């Protein structure tokens, strides 16, 4: 604190450069409830986490699990629970099942939607409303709250899938199925644009399936920038693989 709040600002002002407007500090991480110690041999290098769990999975866990600035604990069980629950199951399975339905039931192209119902508009409004919250929370280094806001809509989208049951609409109301799938693809597109700051590699993997070849700016979100019907969709590939629990006897 002394260096960052006293010495460094003095150096900057001496060089006629503006000092930082805020100084913030991270917390401490323990490992399985114990302080990291070379003598205990429980130190985990970031590169080891990336190799074991994946880069984006590690980034997500570190930003979601503990509020920035607070102390936190790393455990394999918590890491795998986040990777399998939040990523593989919640958002990964959502994207996989929806894009698979489009690929299979709509000749591999995003269908033209009909008129939106209240349920459709509620979900679209929810995903459109995340960006202001995201900007506010990221500006406060409240990364966990930013991700909570995104995952609230992930939950809304999964409930919408269950309520609308597009697999049943395929037989009873094909036109309604097309609208439901359109709303879901637009929601998924928006969600993966929003997670780019935390998981850029995984976001790009999904967005490339929707025709984007590079990172997508936040200006592509919202009513005026909806995804275009007729977009060709290739057979989707899973974004987040499930992680298996490591055998702790062999981990060392």
Phi, psi and omega in degrees: 000318181300317181294312187283334183259346181238297187293310184297314175301325178295318177300315182296315180294326177295331179269008181061038176245148183290134176286164179296147179276340178219147173236124181228158184225148178278167176268192179253144177253134169257167181242116181051039177084000181243148176296138178296132184209135176295324181293326177279342180070027184253015178286133177243120179282144179307322180297327178292321178297317180296317180295322184282316191246342184107148184295307183292325177298319179293315179300315180299313182300312184295329181271335184266324191291320186228133175305134182302132182100337179271161172284150181214170181236135175261130171222148179300320182299317180293320180298313181292324179297317178294314183295318182278322183282296184292318188268297184295313185280306191287296184270325181293313180292325175303309181296316184295314184290322181290311181294328176294321178294320177296313182299320186277321190255352184234029178058033175069023180221147179295125186284160174283126181278157171268201179294140180281137173275176177300321179295319178298310184293327178298316179293317179296321178296323181296314181289326176295331184278357182286324188303313177301320177296319180299314180298317182294313184289322178294325178295336179263008187058025177269067186297324181295324179289325176299315180290325176299320180295320178294316184286342171297319179286326174303315177296319177300318182293320178294322176293322178299317178302312181296320182291318185278333177047066183299335177296328176280324179296335179305326180266323187267328184205077184303326180292320177294322177304318181298320179294316180300315181293323177299312180301320181291318179295319177296320178296315179297316177305313181295319180298317182286333171294319183292330182273000182306318182299331183264319183229069186297321182295313180293321179298316180294325179299319178286314184296331177294333176288345177255014173097000179272133183258355180207178180304145185252124181290156179297342179293348178273007179266157172104176188303321185282354185232032179300152178296145187273130173301152180093351179300127178288134180238120176285169178303121187291152177244143179301142181266316184241107177290150175287143179261142176263144180293133182285150173279108185298339179290335181256353187296330182276000000 
